[in-house]
Each structure stands twice: as C-alpha cells, then as structure tokens.
Amino acid sequence: MNRFLFSLFSFCLLLSCKQEISKTINYPKIDNSRTDVEEFGIKYNNDYSNLEDIKKEVNQNWFLKQDSLTADYYKSVDRESAFNYFSDLYVGDDYNRYWYEAYKEHNFYWLDNDSTQVLFKSDSSGKGEIPVFSTSMDNTVHFYSPHPDGSKFILFISDEKGDFLKVISTESGDTLFQTDKDMNMQQASWAVWASTDHIVYTGWPHTEDTRNSYIAMADIRTGAIKVIFDGGQVKDYDPEDFLRPDISVGSNKLQAFVITASEHFTGYSADISNIESDYTWEYIYGQKDSILYWPKQRGDNMYFLRYKGGKKTLVRSTLESMGDPTKDVVLFKPEKEEMTITDYAVSEKNVYAITSKNGSDETLYYVDNQGKSEIIELDYPISDIQFYHTSTTSNEITIIKNDWKYDLSFLSINDSLEIKPLDNLTRQTPESFNDIITEIIEVESHDGTMVPMTIVRNRGKKQDSKGKGVVYAYGAYGFSVEPFYEMPLLDFVSKGNVFAVAHVRGGAEKGLKWYKDGIKEKKSNSWKDLLWCSQYLKDQGYVDKDRLGVWCSSAGGITAGMAVNENPDMFKAFVGAVPTLNPLRLAYQKNYDASDHDYDFGDMKTIEGFKSLMALDPVINFKKNTVYPSTLMMSGALDEQIPLYDTAKYIALLQNYYPDPKRTYLLDVYEDEGHYIPLETFSAMLFFNNEL
C-alpha cells in the first residue's frame, strides 16, 4: 500500500471515526493560591493567582507536564499520520510565486525551492524574468520594497547573525546599505523611499517600552543615519503605540504615523524639500478626527476613510485640511445600511473601494474623481476581496479573491479596468472539495437582532441532525471574520460535517454600531449571539445536537469562553488559540499595558470599567463543580499580548474542579511562539474530530 493510500486510510479513521482512547488522565497538580481582591467595594476571587508568576520553577514544571500530557494525547490520535495525509492532499508544486509587486515597467515576486528563497524581476508583461537576490530558507525575509525604477530594493532580513535592514542593487546584487542598529523584526519592519538615495524606516530598540522607537533617515550612498522623529515628540504617547513613516514617490511631504491598537491613528508631516536639513513636524490629524488608519497620497491629494454619520466614507482632501471634515470631497459611501467599506486603493489614475455586506459578501468598485462609482465585474458572490499590491506610481493593482472553499486567486486590474488572472500565483483546490458550498443566513438573537452566520457544508448534506459541527466566533476590536482557506477544515466539511462562523456583535460586519453593540457593558451581546447561532444549527438540523464544538482565537476567547460559561451543555468541545480568558487581571501585571483592551472591555480606573471587566471575564465567571466541554487551549510562551497564565488558570480550573472522566482538558504551550500558533487549524480540527 503506497504512502498516500495508507495515510488516507489512517486519516479517515482519525477524522471520520472518533478514536477510542482511554480517558483516565492524571492531570498535573498545582496549588490554588486563591486571593480575595476588592475594588470599588466589590470583592472577587482570584483563583490560581500563583500562576501569574510564570517564571517560578514550580509553575515552569507544571507547564512542562501539561505539554507532555498534550504530546501523549496527540500520539494517541496519531497526529503524525494526519499530518502526512494533508501533505499528500496538497495540490500543486512547492514553487508558486508570491509577494508579487507590479510597477509600470517591471514586476517583482519571490519563488521558493527546497533550500532557497529567490527574488525575481521581470518586465511588466511578466517576461524576461531574472533572479536578483537569493537567501537560504533558514533566513527570514520580513519585508521588501523595490524602488519604482527597479534598480534596487529595501530588505528586512533575519539570519544567524541577527536582524538587518539592507538596500541591495538589482543589477549587481551588491549591498548598497546595511544596518543592524535597533533592528527589532519581532516588532517592526517598515521602510519607504524618500528619494533615489534616501530611505526612511522605523527603528525599535530591544526594550519593553515602545516609546524608545523612532523614525530615521538613511543616506544609502554614505551610510549616514539620523533620527528625525521619535515618541518624545508625541503627546500622550502610549507604551503600546509605535511609529511608521510614509511618503508618496516624488512628494516632498514625509508623514509620520503613531500606530495604536485602535483603528484611529495620529499623523504628523514634515517638508523634506531640503533633505539634508532638520525637519519641522506639524500635527495633521488625531483620533478625534474619526479618520481610519493612515491616508494614501497621490500628488497633492490625500485619500482616506473617515466616519461620517457613523459610516465609513471614502474621501479626498489635502494634507493640510485632513483635520477639517467640512473640506472633504466625498468619493464613495455605500448606499445600503448593511454594507460597509472594508478597504480602498489608489493607483496612478484610479481609485478603488471594497464593500462588504454582513462581513462575508464583498464587491469591488471603481470610483472616479467626481464620486461616481461602478461595480467591477468579477465572479460574484465572493466571500472576501483584498488588495494585494497597490501603488500610486503604478497603473495596475493586484487583488486577491478569497473564499472558504478555494485557495487564494490573484487578479491584476489596470487603469483601463482590464482584468487579467495571475495563474502563476494561484494554487489549485483538491477535487474532493468540489461539492463544498457556502451559504450566508441571518439568525435572530436574544434581543431580536438578526446576526449573520456563514455556513460551510457539503452540497449533498441533508439537514438531518447528523454529523459533527464547529462554530467559530470572534467579535472584538471592530474586526470582521474573513474567510481562511484551510485544508483540515475543508476535509472536515467534505466528510459530511459543518463549519460555521457566527458574525457576532463586537466585529465590524454591519458597521460601527455593530461593533459598539458588542463592547463593555454590551459585551454580552457577543456571546449571546454565538449561543443563539449555535442553537440554530441544532434546531435546523445542520448538526447533531450533541456534537457541536466552538472555536476561537485571541480576543474571541471572551466571546467563546463566556458562551461556554453561560451554557456549558451547548458545546461538546472547545478549542482556543492564544485566547483572552482572564482580561480583568491584565491591569495588575507589571510592565504590561492593557490599553488596547480598555476601549472594548473596560478599564480599572472607574467602577463602570471594573464592573464591565468583571462581567465578561471567563475565568472570574467560571462555574465550579460544573461539567465543561472537552477543551484544548494553545498558547505562546512569548505572547506579549496575552500572558501565558491567562489560559493556564482556565485549564487549571477545568482539571481540578469536577473534571468529567469522559472529557479531555489540555494546555499546549508553544515555547518559541508569541501571539501566533503554527498549524492552529490542523490541531483544532484533529481535537474536534476526536472529541465530538
């Protein structure tokens, strides 16, 4: 039997049939140093407060035992055969082009083989490709930016010697400039061309305080570097903010942005006509101006999104007038209430916008300078459209079409609105997924609000209350859940199961109000929306009522964790990847800033903020002596956003308070990872398949 048939047989056993493994698990023991805490005259119990010091030897040993327990579990369900199955299922070669950038007269893209990453340059038609740079697969390329004339490129790269910013000639391959000073690729890797011979980049010393980051100008001819902007020039600079420069090619107006955890940034500008002189920075706009992120500059005009009447609106203004909304020229605003702008792009002549209906039905528009718009005809409906490469110096944009069923599809659109598929960037989808379909419905929630839900299922599946199901939810920071193509997920669906996404309040699926109706004292809407969507899947026969799992990541841990607390019987299994489960305690941690949580969840400065945090914290509201679903939590030991103790407390509660011998409670710690888990979907679906 060849490897494919053997691995297919093995994985069918793994995914189609629940593995009968022993549930007699000896969970690692650790003391519960419970402390009573009082704030604003209100008391709460801080269970497992001892785990908050994750560096203590007794805690480190406990984490190691948890990892060993998880490793034994993976071995019992033959994780290795499952991994081999998906390696064989993959369609296509390993040498697809990626990181494609198109300019007027040439294109750039990367191509990998078994041991090397190679950067290629071609003419604008894609012909005459030549390699201009290569590096070992052992090294990490974080960022690159070709000069518009194609003669050189900026490169951020990490190798065995450290992190480096380089400028490399595309003709000779020579390194024209290099520095490793304050290169911190884990935090920032961004640079722009200020002129043919000057670059501007973010420097970030290896310190815990981001106020030490800065923006520097480098002369690539002489190697001279000077700091031109830093956090000390910003009023009320938050320790979690960082700096990013930007400039349009040919412009003398350099911009410096203060990037925050919210969607509202602060912008400054300086005239660099005399590039060797000192610069005078002027405040341009701030969070109070309702501008989203940073603008795009073309000539003397600035293009950006601003909230007008609570709705994202694409406008044009000048740099000097960005702080005055009365001087905006409105270019595009979706007519229908359920539609919102997700992104926009500016090319040499055109402006484009992407709208989303309920966060999962997207449309691409061309917008002219008078504010007239037209739909660019693609193969609709499309779950997700993204701008992949755009530049105000290029007459072409590259977009990605993304769907739950299909891998990324790349298209090029020029300023004449001619569409060209980029087949050499697009990967094929296995034939076994051909019968998978996606439907978008709305479910009535606890208060009568209609909540969008995406359902991914097999075309031939009947609503007969049979089969497994997994529902995913996020609902935080005004982020919509966009499609992600994952073979383990689609393989799960192709075998007659269902995957669903509950687009709960707290996201941006229906605009600003949808977001604000899922924060702070209204946060319960997020997890109630999830519960009502989950019940709908059962009531309508999409899944077996006893075989539904819930999946979350990051801040979605609050949504899923509180849903499980409120109704533990709703779910048979629970998986979280770097989930937030104990947000109340973040404010107590030394050298840890929780300001990005404050707006969404509440802060400790007011009684209202404290009560909000109390009400939405899954650990604080954990129901002891209650049967909880089988649970797998995956955490990064180096996570700077969510401390390791956060998930550790939750698992400790599960393992030590009425653990059901028929359920499994696991903590998988990734020692070398931060706020990211490799193979998250693979691990999640493996667990779901075995526990549901």
Secondary structure, 3 states (H helix, E strand, C coil): CCHHHHHHHHHHHHHHCCCCCCCCCCCCCCCCCCEEEEECCEEEEECCHHHHCCCCHHHHHHHHHHHHHHHHHHHHCCHHHHHHHHHHHCCCCCCCCEEEEECCCEEEEEEECCCEEEEEEEECCCCCCEEEEEEECCCEEEEEEECCCCCEEEEEEEECCEEEEEEEECCCCCEEEEECCCCCCCCCCCEEECCCCEEEEEECCCCCCHHHCEEEEEECCCCCEEEEEEHHHCCCCCCCCEEEEECCCCCCEEEEEEECCCCCCEEEEEECCCCCCCCCEEEEECHHHCEEEEEEEECCEEEEEEEECCEEEEEEEEHHHCCCHHHCEEEECCCCCCEEEEEEEECCCCEEEEEEECCCEEEEEEECCCCCEEECCCCCCECEEEEEECCCCCCEEEEEEECCCCCCEEEEEECCCCEEECHHHCCCCCHHHCCEEEEEEEEECCCCCEEEEEEEEECCCCCCCCCCEEEEECCCCCCCCCCCCCHHHHHHHHCCCEEEEECCCCCCCCCHHHHHCCCHHHCHHHHHHHHHHHHHHHHCCCCCCCCEEEEEECCHHHHHHHHHHHCHHHCCEEEEECCCCCHHHHHHCCCCCCHHHHHHHCCCCCHHHHHHHHHHCCCCCCCCCCCCCEEEEEEECCCCCCCHHHHHHHHHHHHHCCCCCCCCEEEEEECCCCCCCCCHHHHHHHHHHHHC
